[in-house]
Structure formats: C-alpha cells, structure tokens
Amino acid sequence: MVLNLLSLPMAQRLELVQTLWDSIAAEKIGPELTESERELIDQCLERFLADGDAGLDADEVLSALEQTL
C-alpha cells in the first residue's frame, strides 16, 4: 500500500498529507501532563501575564539574528 501511495502524483500526495494532518489536529489530543507539570505551566503563564512585556515581534528577532551573521 505504501508503494502505491508513493506512486501518486505530487498534488495527490500533498492532499493526502493535508487530510491526514487535519484529522490529527481535529482530535486535539496532547501529551498527558502530571499535576506538577500543569502547575508549572500555570505559574509560567501567570508570570508572563503579570510581566506585561510581550517580548520582541518576529521581525525584530529576525533582524537581530541577521545582524549577528
């Protein structure tokens, strides 16, 4: 079966990949977290929200990276 799929034209293989990806995303299943992991995530989120500093936007980060190269 895999060989049959590999022989499909590129457009059909891309469509198949997109369909598979969409079906995985629709399940909304993530890793199981322990209670301590959930608490840590909550604490980090609270600190981030309290800080008020959203950080740099993507263009600023890319510009800074380009300057270091």
Wavefront OBJ file of the C-alpha trace (Angstrom):
o trace
v 0.000 0.000 0.000
v 2.809 2.453 0.860
v 4.367 1.938 -2.545
v 1.022 2.682 -4.191
v 0.780 5.928 -2.252
v 4.302 6.911 -3.225
v 3.441 6.490 -6.876
v 0.626 9.051 -6.678
v 1.235 12.403 -8.325
v 2.684 15.087 -6.046
v -0.598 17.035 -5.832
v -2.493 13.967 -4.626
v 0.198 13.092 -2.080
v 0.095 16.641 -0.723
v -3.680 16.476 -0.498
v -3.395 13.192 1.390
v -0.849 14.676 3.799
v -3.116 17.671 4.424
v -6.098 15.410 5.028
v -4.113 13.305 7.492
v -2.758 16.373 9.268
v -6.232 17.899 9.550
v -7.590 14.668 11.018
v -4.803 14.570 13.615
v -5.309 18.227 14.542
v -9.058 17.701 14.891
v -8.509 15.121 17.617
v -6.912 17.763 19.859
v -5.031 15.132 21.770
v -1.913 16.248 23.567
v 0.532 14.704 25.931
v -0.709 13.732 29.355
v 0.619 16.172 31.930
v 1.245 15.486 35.569
v -0.263 17.807 38.138
v 3.157 19.335 38.837
v 3.660 19.995 35.104
v 0.260 21.705 34.929
v 1.139 23.833 37.957
v 4.474 24.820 36.420
v 2.779 25.832 33.165
v 0.186 27.841 35.090
v 2.924 29.589 37.088
v 4.866 30.458 33.947
v 1.746 31.809 32.290
v 0.888 33.899 35.367
v 4.429 35.379 35.440
v 4.256 36.139 31.728
v 0.864 37.840 32.022
v 1.926 39.827 35.108
v 5.164 40.975 33.470
v 3.393 42.903 30.722
v 6.408 42.520 28.422
v 5.315 40.676 25.299
v 8.916 40.481 24.109
v 10.053 41.174 20.565
v 7.976 40.678 17.473
v 9.196 38.242 14.826
v 10.623 40.953 12.540
v 12.745 42.343 15.373
v 14.061 38.885 16.222
v 14.907 38.116 12.602
v 16.615 41.486 12.196
v 18.721 40.893 15.314
v 19.670 37.419 14.086
v 20.652 38.739 10.662
v 22.947 41.315 12.277
v 24.811 38.593 14.140
v 25.501 36.577 10.995
l 1 2 3 4 5 6 7 8 9 10 11 12 13 14 15 16 17 18 19 20 21 22 23 24 25 26 27 28 29 30 31 32 33 34 35 36 37 38 39 40 41 42 43 44 45 46 47 48 49 50 51 52 53 54 55 56 57 58 59 60 61 62 63 64 65 66 67 68 69
